[in-house]
Each structure stands twice: as structure tokens, then as C-alpha cells.
Amino acid sequence: MKRRKGIYWVTPNARDGYLHILGYVAEKFGPKVCEQVRSRIDAALERIAASPRLGRRRPDIVSNPEVRFWSVRPSLIGYRIREGHVEILMIERGERDLAMLLGRRRSSS
């Protein structure tokens, strides 16, 4: 069975979070673990793009029902489905204040 490919766009906020995570992991655990984390996040982005309804809503983080989340422990990817693509809003470690980083300022978007 052929896997459906989807399109995703990464916002600057999400790119910054992604790079921050990889920098932290490389410094703390080394390049081998960093590559494993990068691989897992990249695979999750592909999976979200191919099947965007997999993620779940998190009203505890953001009130906007369009925003969904997918976990790549210990990180969380926040995104919304757009016409023809998925918009990746954030990629952050789960212990961060995600509502502050994303939710409350995005609820009216």
C-alpha cells in the first residue's frame, strides 16, 4: 500500500522551536541522539501532513478548535489544517508554557 504524501508549511515560530530542541539535545546528549530526535520529529511532520486529523484538540492549551496537537515525546507539535496543506504552528518541548507560546495569542486567528 502506497503512503499518501501531504504538504506541510513550518512557521518561523515552529522552526525556531525545532532548532532549539535539536540544539538542546545535541548539547545535552550528543549528535547521535540529536539525529534520532530529528528523525522522529521529521517523521511525525510527514505523518501529520499525510493524515492531518490524527492529532487531537487541546482546549487546555488553546481555545481555537482548528489547532491540533501531536506528541513526539517529550515534544509537542501544534498545527492546523489549511486548504491543501498543514500549517505547523509550533514544535516545543512539552514542559514549556505552551498556552503562552501558542494558545492564547492564537485563539482569535
N, C-alpha and C positions, 0 to 999 in steps of 0.2 A: 504494500500500500504506500503510495507516494504522499509525503507530508506536504500539506499546504503551507506555502510561504506567505508571510504577511509583511507589511511595511510598518516600521516604527520610526518616529522622529524623537530625538532626545533634546529636551530643552537645555538651555545653559545651566539652569539650576540642577537638573539631573546629572549633566556631565560633570559639574563641579563635585557633586556628591560621590559619583562613581570614582573620579580621580582621587578624592580624599580617602575613600575606603581602600583603594589599591595602594596608595602611598602609606597609609597606616599599616596595612597588612604586610607590605614589603619590609617596612622598618622593624615591625614587631616580630614577624615570623619568617621573613626571608623570601627570596624570589620564587622558590618552588611553591610555597603555599599561596603566594600572591597570584601566580599563574593559575592555580586551581580555583581560587576565588573568582578571578576574571572570567575563567571558562564557565563557571556556574552562573554568574550574572549574565554573561552573553547568551548562554543557552536559555535562560529564563526570559530574556528580552525577545528572543526568537519564538519561544513558546507563546508568550503573551500576544505577539503580533499575529501568529497563526491562529490562535483561539482566544480572542480578547475577553470573552465572557467568563474565562476561568477564574479571574480574580474576584475578590469579594468587596463589598462596600464596607466602610469602617466609619460609621457615624460618630464614633468616639474620637476620631481624628479630624474628620472633615464632614461638614453638613451637605456638601454638594453630592447628590446621588449619582452624578456622572463619573465621579472619581472612584476607581477600584484599586485594590492592592494585591500584590503577590509577594509572598515571602521567599527569600533566599537567605536563610538563617546565617548570621544574625541580622541580615539586612532586609529592607522592605522597599519594594518598587511601587510607586504610586503613578497611576496613569489614567487616561480617559480615552474612550473610543471616539474617533472622529470619522468623518466621511472618507473612506479609502485608506485610513491609516490609524495607528495608535500613537497618541502623544504621551511620551514618558515625562512625567512632571517632576519626579524625584527618585533618587536612589540614595537611601540613607541607612545607617545602622539603626536598628530598632530601638535602642535605648535613648536616642536623641528625642527632643521635644518635637515630634512630627507635626502636631497641630500648629505649632508656631512656625515651623519651616514651610508648611504647605497649606494646611487646612483652613484656618480662619481667614487668611487673606485670599484664598481661592474660592471660598464658598459662594461668592457672588459672580464668579467667572462663568 
